[in-house]
């Protein structure tokens, strides 16, 4: 199964409530997949500055002085905000490449979850309620966000197997379904020089989108060609710096419901996920069509 | 009329109370409020009762229904009226995938649109959709009638047996072994009756009939070597 929720705000007055609304939506989807959960949240963008979200299995020892050490290696002002097993490092945008190079040398085993001006990704093994509480998601504000709760079918229950997957700067992917040609596609993408860490099928889907965009496709074009390249079942929700998109495979057996009002566009694997949103009673509610790419942008 | 609030009481209590009506009929009219997308509302009923659901429902609302009339004032999630035996299910809004799947009897009315696989493997149920239906509808449908006032998606009636399909709008594509057929007087009669019972404002003459070409499910001696 797996559960997906997404909320894209049109009304800025709702931004302080984004984390709380997303948490409620995600917790409602717990019984669609209780083994791991994650969110990607967009907000807090500052000109010339970038955010690296980094995860460690041992944050106590790893994070205390990490921002300071990284700052001296890359010769820039770096600040860090520790959230449980993750730390969000804020640094000048032109120092991102240097920081990514320096991180594995400073701390073995830490993983970069996301890079971008606005996006932060938090994910861990556990129930959505517990994962959301660890990162205090309900306190977060932002312009849009995507959440996922996983029932693993294709690979192990690990932090790196949890969703969302980053597909590039400020871009992420969550998936409900299972891909059946991920082994062949993983080999092909690795030959193309794309880094794929796990045996997870969705990571291959994310890597495919990354590869398409690196070779000149827009995200919309990459999603469209994924309908040909990927075999299996999928409802994908993707996040971008200023919007989010939805695409379902042509069979469309993985459920999806959308709702739109003047204040927001929302996505849920089931209508249950949407019932506590403001004004849902009068929202336009519909099921996205199969093999059709949908996009909303600010 | 007995009102049941799904925010105050749980689903199991609702279905237990409704099932008890099959033993001793004490209350014929029920109203369910705060449905909020809950799964399996009013499943497995077997009594001549009326259940009104306020709000949209989740998976499998009114599944396996016998005798009862279930009226959803909202939209229905996947598998509404799945495997219905008899009775009536009315959805005021849209229905998600596989509405009325495998139904043996009764009438399912969807006032909005139904998505993919509507009436898949239907075995005698009548389904009237006021709007459109999605792809792979009436796949392997065996008997009963599927009436669509709007348009049908891809692969309508793929591998069809003996169900009758009536579509007023366009059909994006027909599935394997499904063909357009002549509308005879007896079909117009069946259609007129179904449209009236479903409260549908349409004339039988506006519809086309589709059915099985009977090439796929009948044994043909020329194909013997393939077995």
Contacts between the chains, C-beta under 8 A, distances in Angstrom:
chain1	res1	chain2	res2	distance
A	250	B	135	8.0
A	251	B	116	8.0
A	252	B	97	7.5
A	252	B	115	7.8
A	252	B	116	5.8
A	252	B	134	7.9
A	252	B	135	7.8
A	253	B	97	7.0
A	253	B	116	7.7
A	255	B	77	7.6
A	255	B	78	6.2
A	255	B	96	6.8
A	255	B	97	7.4
A	257	B	96	7.8
A	270	B	37	6.0
A	270	B	58	5.8
A	270	B	59	7.7
A	270	B	77	6.5
A	271	B	37	3.8
A	271	B	56	5.3
A	271	B	58	6.4
A	271	B	75	7.2
A	271	B	77	6.2
A	272	B	36	6.6
A	272	B	37	3.6
A	272	B	38	7.1
A	272	B	58	5.7
A	273	B	37	7.9
A	274	B	37	7.6
A	275	B	36	4.3
A	275	B	37	5.6
A	285	B	56	7.5
A	285	B	75	6.5
A	285	B	93	7.9
A	285	B	94	7.9
A	286	B	94	7.2
A	287	B	94	7.1
A	287	B	96	6.0
A	287	B	115	5.1
A	290	B	116	7.0
A	290	B	134	7.6
A	290	B	135	6.6
